[in-house]
Amino acid sequence: MKRYPIEGQSARKILWTRIKGSIIVTLYFVFCLWAGLWWLILLPFLVDFYFTRLINWRYLRKHPNPLVRTLGVLLEDIVFVVAMVTFIFTFFFQNFAIPSSSLEKTLLIGDYLFVNKLSYGPRVPMTPIALPLAHNTAFGRKSYLDKPSLPYRRLKGFGKVERNDLVVFNFPAGDTVALSMPNPDYYTLCAAYGRENVWSDKAQFGDIVYRPVDRRDHYVKRCIGLPGEFIAIRNNQVYIDGKAIANPRNMQLNYYLQTDGTPLSENLLDELGINDRDVQILYSYTPGEEVNLSGFLRQMKLNFKPIGGRGYGLIYHLPLTLEMKERLERESYIKAIGVEVASSETSGDVYPLDLKIGWTRDNYGPLFIPRRGARINLTPTTVAAYARCIRNYEGHTLEQRADGTYLIDGQPQTSYVFGMDYYFMLGDNRHMSADSRYWGFVPEDHIVGKPALLWLSINSERPLFSGGIRWGRMMRLIHGK
């Protein structure tokens, strides 16, 4: 049987190649034991590349046509790089960019992270046929094939999701997307505009598409509620099973701030790390102009007083941590700071969307977080809260007969047992975060990994070389708690 050894190699080079090959083959065999024995199908090719050389691996490099040789070398390099990066992104680490301010002060817009998939164990791809290095779209089109699809399976990792972990996950409510209006999510759009309008008005909402679990958009939030717990929020304080828990150090709320007319300086805002986009001036005194703010102040429950001869001075709206609030209160020209209070009218629709009981982002629950094996009785209230878990995430049909009987997969049922664990995620920027309060639980099969390394941070509000690169944030390990 003909062999194709690499020509011109010294004995020392051949020995080093075999040592390297032995290490790589051993590591790959260990990977197969971890990821699944079907991966062994590639092992003979790896052995042949380093040892037996029955395949002419250098055919393109030795081709008599110089153009074929040049293109062949380029093709080999591209295929190798794409294959290795795809392999690493799938099972070990993946790049991720922070798109919103929901974790402001912990993670900023413009931060670029590596997500560690080994923290909770990498999830085996559920849509294996896809364009490499693309998530759900490429060149304006879908980047994957719906078939074949694989069931959820997670490889063994170093741990499990714990309270206060920063977690990257696929957006659960992103299973159905209105392409021309992806934000807010599809279910909120249906609640606001009606399902028929969302599906029929292509000009406003665009096509409605379904995305499998591993092709849904990536989000990053902080895990606050664990499977089997009851979560409640009272005046922005989170309670788990009736007990208040410690708030994240960088938790932010929106505040109204009154000055004597002195504006907040850019240096002060930079010192506090407040983005320009987050600062709004709601009121500025103009001599001779009389504005009655009593109704607004009463509605917002603010105790702001007129400043002699200068109306109400300046009133700002901006997000602050407790530490930032205490820092501002030391400034003599700042007269008062009051937290923004959400009513059921100003808070927007919260989850469950079909359960209208007056919950808001600031006062929410109590709500049970499903746990694998937990049983609930089927009532109008529990169905409103958990129908999405039963139908969308666990794949069952759920119907209600005219007599009130519930059918699951066509069979009458009075209760339901959950098949997965679920988590309740919140952003640290509590008043500016679209999180579990608005779209519900995160199923275990949506978990991607934990942010591990912040390798680049760009501030789009500053020139690139004049504050646009946040040098002090780069190459930092991320400690989620």
Secondary structure, 3 states (H helix, E strand, C coil): CCCCCCCCCCHHHHHHHHHHHHHHHHHHHHHHHHHCHHHHHHHHHHHHHHHHCCCCCCCCCCCCCHHHHHHHHHHHHHHHHHHHHHHHHHHCEEEEECCCCCCCCCCCCCEEEEEECCCCCCECCCCCCECCCCCCEECCEECECCCCCCCCCECCCCCCCCCCCEEEEECHHHHEEECCCCCCCHHHHHHHHCHHHHHHCHHHHCCEEECCHHHCCEEEEEEEECCCCEEEEECCEEEECCEECCCCCCCEEEEEEEECCCCCCHHHHHHHCCCHHHCEEEEECCCCCCCCCHHHHHHCCCCCCCCCCCCCCEEEEEEEEHHHHHHHHCCCCEEEEEECCCCCCCCCCCCCCCCCCCCCCCCEEEEECCCCCCEEECCHHHHHHHHHHHHHHCCCCEEECCCCCEEECCEEECEEECCCCEEEEECCEHHHCCCHHHHCCEEHHHEEEEEEEEEEEECCCCCHHHHHECHHHCCEECCCC
